[in-house]
Amino acid sequence: MLGAVGTTLLCAGLLLGLAQHLWTLRWTLSRDRASALPLPKGSMGWPFFGETLHWLVQGSRFHSSRRERYGTVFKTHLLGRPVIRVSGAENVRTILLGEHRLVRSQWPQSAHILLGSHTLLSAVGEPHRQRRKVLAKVFSRQALEQFIPRLQGALRQEVRSWCASRGPVAVYGAAKVLTFRMAARILLGLQLDEAQCTELAQTFEQLVENIFSLPLDVPFSGLRKGIRARDQLYQHLDEAIAEKLHEEQAAEPGDALHLIINSARELGQELSVQELKESAVELLFAAFFTTASASTSLILLLLQHPAAIAKIQQELSVHGLGCEPDLSLAALGRLRYLDCVVKEVLRLLPPVSGGYRTALRTFELDGYQIPKGWSVMYSIRDTHETATVYRSPPEGFDPERFGLESEDARGSCGRFHYIPFGGGARSCLGQELAQAVLQLLAVELVRNARWELATPAFPVMQTVPIVHPVDGLRLFFHPLATLGARDGLQL
């Protein structure tokens, strides 16, 4: 009996070993034979599953452990596709500057279905360049000057509400609602009361949660839930967009929808209601989780490093901004240490870990071939963690590294050591706005509040699919002074 069991287990082990060997051979033979270069080192895991289960269990440790074993360019198999994982400034520079030539942006089919075909996400080549031109006006300095006062007013009100709360605040959840409210009311100009805004934020979160679902439009599927949420958003956008389309072009910049319409007309384009709805949802998608994630990381890192809070307060005082309620874009530009703090937060805890591309043709990277058709993932987090251009260790929180950084140390790769907003043709258009929001949030916090943990220890940070604390970061907020003396701006 025991002998039969042993024989069965031995046969099963041999079959599994053979299956894994054939699986590895299958991908080894898929290399481009026209190239003499080898495939990158790495493991393709088990048949069909690849290393997906390892990735789901290990999280960010999956990539760092394989980087330590195989180097900054390695192969793996995730979510049903062969993937080349890339980190390091030189390698990332090749990928980001190779858009439309070596690689193209890769998103799952579910994302294309839910966000639509008239978006930056879906566009390639010339249509992509034209859509960036249309959206560029939304993030011009003139537009930012108009958005800044209302954004600061919204952030001030939120900090006051946290301080007035009798219990702990789950910061990540609160930041998501705040981010949606600011984007919907200030950027898109939607007229929503508080109840509508809260309800629509929940609807939008359901859309975002299903962006990476299986592309199966069947009852109870993630994609069906996402489509239902998207259509509810479209109902709120229809009337607002129809009104804006019939308004005359304003002399001063308006909300983002006005700016998109006017910018397209200046380029000889007349956008349809559907195109504008898709653009509006894409703007919400681009800002929603990333801004909430970065805001939460900012609050967490400032709590862990009170010396940074004191330096921000001192800098505000030196520039005569300690009590002045409203800041202009020019005033923010004078706050050099605050700028360094925001940069360090985004370096240490970038909201998005990286981006996916598809190889348009076989090309060389770090002595290896990247075969045509394979997925390429460039890693923002790994590139930041391994950068050697700074004078202080990359694993520590040191805002002043951005003030001390040597221009000579950057080398030919320049800013590709620091890429929280990506780079190249698909760099984030809204990076200045995002940084301004984080700067304004820091100012309102250090002027008006002190905060402390409502839990025994700091939370674990989850990095997949976006950086966030697993418990939402529960904090107590306390007012530094009476806030009633200054009236906040209403959204």
KETOR-948389 format. One record per residue (C-alpha): x, y, z; residue number from 1. Coordinates in steps of 0.001 Angstrom, whole numbers, m for minus. Each point is the difference from the previous one (the first is absolute). Example, Ala and Ser with C-alpha at 12.3 -4.5 7.8 and 13.67 -1.06 7.14 Angstrom:
% KETOR-948389
((12300,m4500,7800),1)
((1370,3440,m660),2)
//
This chain:
% KETOR-948389
((0,0,0),1)
((2698,2496,1004),2)
((2004,m1011,m3038),3)
((m2934,787,m2317),4)
((m469,3420,1614),5)
((3697,725,m333),6)
((m31,m1019,m3660),7)
((m3026,2215,m658),8)
((1653,2991,1664),9)
((3221,m632,m1905),10)
((m1857,m140,m3321),11)
((m1922,3174,857),12)
((3250,1761,859),13)
((1615,m1125,m3234),14)
((m3007,1184,m2008),15)
((50,3397,1706),16)
((3727,297,m628),17)
((m455,m942,m3653),18)
((m2877,2480,m373),19)
((2095,2797,1476),20)
((2958,m911,m2234),21)
((m2218,51,m3115),22)
((m1542,3313,1126),23)
((3463,1546,394),24)
((1084,m1433,m3363),25)
((m3105,1434,m1662),26)
((1017,3545,1000),27)
((3673,m558,m684),28)
((m875,m952,m3583),29)
((m2158,3139,m347),30)
((3099,2204,m88),31)
((629,1932,m3211),32)
((2475,m2174,m1894),33)
((986,2910,m2216),34)
((1702,1471,3069),35)
((3176,m1531,1412),36)
((m755,1416,3445),37)
((m1356,m2282,2745),38)
((m3265,444,1843),39)
((333,1620,3429),40)
((563,m2259,2985),41)
((m2987,m989,2101),42)
((m2648,m2662,530),43)
((m3263,m509,m1886),44)
((m1487,m1870,2962),45)
((m2563,m2758,m417),46)
((m2031,m873,m3113),47)
((m2829,2458,m679),48)
((252,1628,3452),49)
((3553,1211,m495),50)
((1111,1876,3134),51)
((m3350,1736,548),52)
((m714,m1793,3278),53)
((3451,904,1339),54)
((m612,3629,m997),55)
((m3397,142,1730),56)
((1376,m1492,3228),57)
((3334,1860,148),58)
((m1138,3423,m1236),59)
((2876,2450,m453),60)
((2444,m2553,1427),61)
((m555,m2122,m3118),62)
((1704,2552,m2244),63)
((2762,997,2400),64)
((987,m3627,677),65)
((240,m762,m3710),66)
((1875,3214,m684),67)
((2554,m1052,2608),68)
((269,m3427,m1637),69)
((m93,871,m3714),70)
((871,3696,m289),71)
((m1838,3094,m1235),72)
((m1384,m1737,m3116),73)
((m1656,m3392,505),74)
((m2765,m2098,m1508),75)
((m3054,m1481,1710),76)
((m3574,m1024,m870),77)
((m2893,1904,1599),78)
((m3750,61,m623),79)
((265,m2219,m3049),80)
((2774,1932,m1794),81)
((3796,m120,m244),82)
((1410,3116,1646),83)
((3405,1682,13),84)
((403,1944,3251),85)
((2273,3044,m341),86)
((1500,2398,2549),87)
((2926,2422,174),88)
((246,3434,m1577),89)
((1748,m1028,m3214),90)
((m2379,m2880,m726),91)
((m3119,1995,897),92)
((1192,2885,m2177),93)
((135,m2358,m3016),94)
((m3566,m1164,637),95)
((m1553,3408,687),96)
((1687,1729,m2915),97)
((m799,m2934,m2287),98)
((m3763,627,9),99)
((m1536,m464,m3491),100)
((3400,m1245,m1259),101)
((1107,m2936,2182),102)
((m3058,m440,2197),103)
((m3615,1063,351),104)
((m2156,425,3078),105)
((m1736,m3150,1198),106)
((m3243,m59,1951),107)
((m2388,m2936,522),108)
((m3020,m240,m2272),109)
((m2325,709,2943),110)
((1622,3434,448),111)
((m542,860,m3674),112)
((m3641,m1105,244),113)
((m764,1973,3167),114)
((1928,3184,m805),115)
((m805,95,m3719),116)
((1843,477,m3270),117)
((270,3834,112),118)
((2620,154,2760),119)
((3739,464,380),120)
((118,m3522,1373),121)
((m1321,m1475,m3251),122)
((1742,2322,m2460),123)
((3302,m778,m1725),124)
((2169,1916,m2444),125)
((m1378,3236,m1455),126)
((m3459,m247,1691),127)
((1824,m244,3330),128)
((2060,3117,m743),129)
((m3115,1950,m1041),130)
((m1887,m960,3159),131)
((2916,1069,2179),132)
((m103,3391,m1737),133)
((m3708,323,810),134)
((505,m925,3663),135)
((3148,2098,460),136)
((m2098,3147,466),137)
((m1730,m1565,3010),138)
((3343,m92,1825),139)
((1463,3283,m1246),140)
((1330,2470,2553),141)
((m2935,2323,m695),142)
((m2463,m2792,836),143)
((1927,m1038,3106),144)
((m82,3584,1306),145)
((m3783,m152,m140),146)
((m293,m3439,1590),147)
((2419,630,2908),148)
((m2228,2208,2249),149)
((m2973,m2352,m208),150)
((2162,m3069,550),151)
((1559,1585,3072),152)
((m3435,906,1316),153)
((m1154,m3609,m426),154)
((3076,m1349,1773),155)
((m376,2491,2845),156)
((m3612,m1038,534),157)
((1022,m3653,33),158)
((2740,536,2606),159)
((m2494,1911,2146),160)
((m2504,m2839,m257),161)
((2670,m2506,1049),162)
((890,2155,3003),163)
((m3682,295,936),164)
((m508,m3752,m144),165)
((m579,m1625,3375),166)
((1518,m3280,m1043),167)
((2871,m1251,m2143),168)
((72,847,m3703),169)
((699,m2720,m2568),170)
((2223,2256,m2085),171)
((217,m2060,m3193),172)
((m3780,m323,m315),173)
((m488,3682,816),174)
((2662,960,m2559),175)
((m1768,m1970,m2742),176)
((m3298,1795,635),177)
((1787,3378,171),178)
((1922,m661,m3227),179)
((m3171,m901,m1867),180)
((m1843,3035,1370),181)
((2779,2378,m1077),182)
((279,m1583,m3447),183)
((m3757,m58,m631),184)
((m853,3462,1320),185)
((3148,2027,m674),186)
((1608,m1611,m3054),187)
((m3140,m1156,m1803),188)
((m2367,2672,1323),189)
((m2805,m2442,881),190)
((m2757,1470,2162),191)
((m380,m2683,2673),192)
((m1271,283,3554),193)
((1754,m1923,2781),194)
((m2305,m3042,m197),195)
((342,m224,m3783),196)
((3770,357,233),197)
((328,m2778,2570),198)
((m2252,m2306,m2000),199)
((1831,728,m3241),200)
((3390,m557,1678),201)
((m1148,m3482,1010),202)
((m1226,m640,m3535),203)
((3300,1146,m1447),204)
((1962,m2201,2408),205)
((m1982,m2990,m1278),206)
((1013,934,m3550),207)
((3679,267,963),208)
((m48,m3267,1950),209)
((m1074,m1836,m3157),210)
((2408,1659,m2458),211)
((2204,m3121,140),212)
((m2776,m2596,m32),213)
((m348,m2846,m2475),214)
((m1499,1275,m3291),215)
((m3182,m2075,402),216)
((m3212,2004,m300),217)
((m2294,m2476,1747),218)
((m2377,433,2971),219)
((1756,586,3345),220)
((3440,296,m1630),221)
((2435,2738,997),222)
((m213,1479,m3485),223)
((m3810,180,172),224)
((248,1793,3364),225)
((2524,2415,m1477),226)
((m2207,724,m3035),227)
((m2985,657,2257),228)
((2046,2436,2109),229)
((1386,1735,m3100),230)
((m3496,485,m1440),231)
((m1177,1558,3267),232)
((2907,2451,m213),233)
((m908,791,m3601),234)
((m3541,954,1088),235)
((1429,2697,2282),236)
((2355,1227,m2715),237)
((m2501,199,m2883),238)
((m1838,3179,1019),239)
((3120,1834,1214),240)
((1864,m714,m3239),241)
((m2936,939,m2220),242)
((m148,3423,1699),243)
((3724,606,m356),244)
((m6,m929,m3685),245)
((m2439,2824,m742),246)
((1794,2664,2005),247)
((2244,2524,m1677),248)
((3746,m314,532),249)
((895,1847,3174),250)
((2804,2552,141),251)
((1181,m1469,3319),252)
((647,m3706,504),253)
((m2927,m1903,1464),254)
((m252,m3532,1313),255)
((1731,m2886,m1724),256)
((m2940,m784,m2281),257)
((m114,3608,m1219),258)
((3728,m89,m604),259)
((m160,m3273,m1933),260)
((m2815,1287,m2214),261)
((1753,3309,m713),262)
((3399,m1638,m533),263)
((m1478,m2452,m2520),264)
((m1725,2822,m1867),265)
((3267,1917,m212),266)
((1511,m3096,m1649),267)
((m2907,m214,m2447),268)
((m1784,m2833,1772),269)
((m3578,m217,1245),270)
((m320,m2641,2695),271)
((m3195,m2020,400),272)
((m1837,m476,3297),273)
((1281,m3588,119),274)
((3609,1111,m476),275)
((m356,2545,2784),276)
((m1615,m2507,2359),277)
((2876,m2411,m563),278)
((2534,2798,536),279)
((m1713,1017,3253),280)
((m16,m3560,1358),281)
((3651,m442,m1001),282)
((944,3179,1897),283)
((m1773,m1336,3076),284)
((1702,m3375,m407),285)
((3459,1551,m379),286)
((m335,1978,3240),287)
((m2212,m2119,2240),288)
((2092,m2712,1642),289)
((3428,1510,m720),290)
((m695,3327,1728),291)
((m1728,m1727,2919),292)
((2958,m2378,329),293)
((2611,2781,m118),294)
((m1976,2138,2478),295)
((m189,m2894,2451),296)
((3729,m705,m396),297)
((776,3693,622),298)
((m1970,23,3257),299)
((1609,m3271,1126),300)
((3587,1043,m741),301)
((m430,3407,1648),302)
((m1345,m1753,3104),303)
((3062,m2262,13),304)
((2373,2957,m490),305)
((m1121,2947,2179),306)
((3227,1881,m797),307)
((m1327,463,m3539),308)
((m3191,1578,1387),309)
((2080,2487,2022),310)
((2074,916,m3067),311)
((m3114,595,m2120),312)
((m1445,2230,2734),313)
((3267,1898,200),314)
((128,469,m3768),315)
((m3566,1346,m43),316)
((925,2449,2761),317)
((3173,1181,m1801),318)
((m2044,831,m3098),319)
((m2762,1659,2019),320)
((m2488,m2743,m842),321)
((m533,m1486,3445),322)
((m3510,1396,401),323)
((m884,1266,m3482),324)
((m2944,m2190,m1022),325)
((353,m47,m3771),326)
((3071,m851,m2033),327)
((654,686,m3647),328)
((1963,m2224,m2344),329)
((2877,2490,249),330)
((m54,m178,3812),331)
((129,m3788,m122),332)
((2997,270,m2309),333)
((1960,1852,2706),334)
((m436,m2833,2494),335)
((3042,m2045,m1001),336)
((98,m2324,3006),337)
((m3714,m779,m370),338)
((646,m883,m3644),339)
((2778,m2358,1108),340)
((m2332,m1667,2526),341)
((m2603,m710,m2681),342)
((2650,m1339,m2370),343)
((1373,m2269,2728),344)
((m3470,m1380,786),345)
((m509,m845,m3674),346)
((3483,m1508,m223),347)
((m351,m2195,3078),348)
((m3652,m1008,m491),349)
((m933,573,m3656),350)
((m3747,m734,m308),351)
((433,m2121,m3130),352)
((2729,m2637,m77),353)
((614,179,m3750),354)
((m1519,m248,m3455),355)
((m563,m2631,m2666),356)
((1040,125,m3639),357)
((m34,m2448,m2919),358)
((3122,m423,m2149),359)
((m744,1147,m3564),360)
((3169,m1643,m1264),361)
((2916,m1939,1429),362)
((2602,2287,1548),363)
((2973,m145,2357),364)
((m38,966,3640),365)
((2984,m422,2310),366)
((1481,m2726,m2213),367)
((m3235,m2004,m330),368)
((m2607,m241,m2729),369)
((m3544,1224,695),370)
((m2071,m2089,m2468),371)
((m2744,1594,m2084),372)
((m3424,m495,1574),373)
((1227,m549,3563),374)
((m1220,2224,2820),375)
((2516,2379,1561),376)
((m582,1404,3465),377)
((2185,2883,1131),378)
((235,365,3768),379)
((m234,3421,1606),380)
((456,m1297,3535),381)
((3025,m2196,m750),382)
((1661,2809,m1956),383)
((m427,2370,2938),384)
((1231,m2596,2491),385)
((3193,m740,m1908),386)
((954,3533,m1103),387)
((3558,835,1017),388)
((76,3664,m1030),389)
((m1049,1359,3399),390)
((2334,829,2865),391)
((m2153,m1758,2593),392)
((m1160,m3653,m10),393)
((m3054,m466,m2269),394)
((m1945,m2003,2616),395)
((m166,2930,2454),396)
((m2352,3001,149),397)
((2173,3006,m813),398)
((m1731,2925,m1776),399)
((3260,1924,m158),400)
((1432,m2571,m2410),401)
((m1740,2027,m2725),402)
((1726,3147,1117),403)
((3406,m1669,212),404)
((m214,m2110,m3127),405)
((3016,522,m2252),406)
((m798,836,m3591),407)
((3203,m1781,m1015),408)
((m1145,m3191,1758),409)
((m3072,m359,m2191),410)
((1950,m1104,m3056),411)
((m1561,m385,m3425),412)
((m3227,m1453,1414),413)
((m933,3304,1646),414)
((m3393,m88,1662),415)
((m612,m3709,m663),416)
((1369,m757,3463),417)
((m3205,1654,1275),418)
((m3179,m891,m1910),419)
((m3125,121,2231),420)
((m1925,1437,m2983),421)
((1568,m2197,m2670),422)
((1733,1690,m2904),423)
((208,405,m3731),424)
((m3066,245,m2236),425)
((m2297,m1376,2700),426)
((1222,1974,2995),427)
((m2786,1203,2274),428)
((m1429,3305,m1243),429)
((m1365,817,3445),430)
((3210,m327,1984),431)
((224,3717,882),432)
((m3590,m2,1189),433)
((570,m3165,2049),434)
((3104,1460,1655),435)
((m1850,3246,741),436)
((m2825,m1930,1712),437)
((2525,m1814,2202),438)
((1777,3264,844),439)
((m3280,1691,908),440)
((m1058,m2976,2126),441)
((3318,124,1887),442)
((m413,3748,600),443)
((m3541,m345,1354),444)
((1038,m2885,2235),445)
((3059,1634,1592),446)
((m1788,3343,434),447)
((m3102,m1399,1637),448)
((406,m3494,1423),449)
((2045,m2555,1808),450)
((m725,m3680,m479),451)
((793,m3294,1694),452)
((m590,m3702,m520),453)
((m3298,m1462,1168),454)
((1537,m3486,m175),455)
((2805,m1653,2008),456)
((2409,m32,m2945),457)
((483,1458,m3454),458)
((m1932,m1920,m2674),459)
((1532,m2291,m2578),460)
((109,1621,m3435),461)
((m1573,m1999,m2822),462)
((1583,693,m3395),463)
((m2347,m1908,m2345),464)
((m1810,1328,m1969),465)
((819,3399,1525),466)
((1842,1087,3153),467)
((m2324,236,3004),468)
((m65,m953,3693),469)
((m1836,m3260,604),470)
((m2102,1491,2831),471)
((m672,3319,m1724),472)
((2391,1859,2365),473)
((m2153,799,3022),474)
((1055,3282,1636),475)
((m1203,2506,2587),476)
((176,3629,m1156),477)
((133,2926,2443),478)
((m279,3728,m845),479)
((3052,2153,686),480)
((m2126,3124,441),481)
((m3540,1244,m394),482)
((m835,m407,m3661),483)
((m3221,2005,25),484)
((1882,3244,m527),485)
((556,m842,m3647),486)
((m2826,m835,m2352),487)
((698,m2882,m2371),488)
((m833,197,m3674),489)
((m3099,m1968,m928),490)
((216,m2524,m2828),491)
//
